[in-house]
Amino acid sequence: MREQPAQSNFAVEVENLSVKLGGRQVLSIPSLSVKSHEVLGIIGPNGSGKSTLLLSLALLLKPAAGTIAYYGVPVTSPGQILQLHRRLAVVLQEPLLLNNTVWDNVTLGMRLRGVKKEELSGRAHRWLERFGISHLARRQARLLSGGEARRVSLARAFVLQPEVLLLDEPFNALDMPTRQALMEELKVILGETQVTTVMVTHDRNEALALADRVAIIMGGSIRQIAAPEEVFGSPVDEDVAAFIEAGNILRGVVAAQRDGLALIDVNGQVIQAVSDIKSGCPVTVYLHYEDIIVGLPAAEAASTSARNHLKGIIVKIFPFGSQLKVTLDCGFPLAAVITKRSWEELGIKIGQEVVFTFKASSVHLISRYGQPASNPVPER
């Protein structure tokens, strides 16, 4: 990759960006910065503005207002746009391959940029091999499978040695084995090349696997941006928590506050959480499925540092990826995930009484007054 300009520590900076389509504002981003060499994942529900933001960053969609800067230089003229297009690579949801050979598709951008024949050949061979499609070089693009076409579009992007790579749903419509294999390869390649990348996806697992930071976009605005473990572990509001769909969302009221331990009343049950949020405050309780231990009542007295023990009846057991999602009725529905092996060893079934156990430090509280709880600290 060519040496990057030194005007800014940020590869991409956005200020007061507004995009309107059909006279309606569909995107409003007061500020967004992408660090050099960073992989930023942008996730959100369908219609949230993810692809619109990516097309704006790719300078393929003209905003109604605001500025986009690359390496500290704002884009202000058509001449700059043309120049910057040579420093970017964009991979859209559909591969959009020419009805020609794989070789012709991969080398097209280099030919348009006047790359010398020897260098062109070396780069093309390298990336065809890197994505495992060297044997397809002379095949017609229309004869490729979905996974093969996706690899060609990625090779076509990386062969340009971009300073910034923009990916729009790079694993869209791929079957699970193909998607998983390509995701693992792309993670290694992004680590090797250190290319600054902005990746749009609706899939939380893709963001967790590939991104250094994650931005949640909803309703055309960014609701939260942070490291993946912070976004998925401590969602900023109830909408974000519902979208990432990784845990229980309950509503309650802080009934008491005892030296940094909040006691939350949820439909008559008490849940303890490490938080200094004030008594009387209505809160949303967010609790990861994975943070709950499922056990039998007979084992309830076993040694544990967890403060929360909720007893109830199993009302639902449902496949959840490679695990099982078990739903308890303890006065309100509460779900946990367990391995199939644990399920077999416990011998649990619908209608059986079990105990859900979890630590107070595992509970994330979102104040419905708009004042989030302080970051929890580990229990001792």
GIVEN-V599623 format. One line per field, one symbol per residue. ss: DSSP state (H for helix, E for strand, - for the rest). psi: psi as a letter, one per 20 degrees, with the letter a starting at -180 (. if undefined). A space follows every 50 residues. Layout:
BEGIN
ss->???
psi->???
END
This chain:
BEGIN
ss->---------EEEEEEEEEEEE--EEEEEEEEEEEE---EEEEE------H HHHHHHH-------EEEEEE--EE---HHHHHHHH--EEEE--------- EHHHHHHHHHHH----HHHHHHHHHHHHHH---HHH---EHHH--HHHHH HHHHHHHH-----EEEEE-------HHHHHHHHHHHHHHHHHH--EEEEE E--HHHHHHH--EEEEEE--EEEEEE-HHHHHH----HHHHHHH--EEEE EEEEEEEE--EEEEEE--EEEEEE-------EEEEEEEHHH-EEE-HHH- -------EEEEEEEEEEEEE--EEEEEEE---EEEEEE-HHHHHHH---- --EEEEEE-HHHEEEEE-------------
psi->qqpqqjhqiphpppplpppppkjppipoogqppoqpjqoppoqrrpjijg hggghghikippqhrrqpqplioqoiqhhhggghhiiqpporgphlqqma rgghghighhhhjkpqgggggggghghgghjkkhijhjqphijqrghghh hghgghghiilqhppopomijpjqrgggggghggghggghhghkpppppp qjohhgghhhqhqpppppkjqphqpaqghgghhmqhrhggghghljrqoq papohqpnljopopooliqpppqoqjqqqippqpppopgijppprqhhjh jqpqiphpopqappiqpqpncjapoppqokiqppqqpqqhgggghhkqrp iqprpppqqhiipppopjijoqqqpqqqq.
END
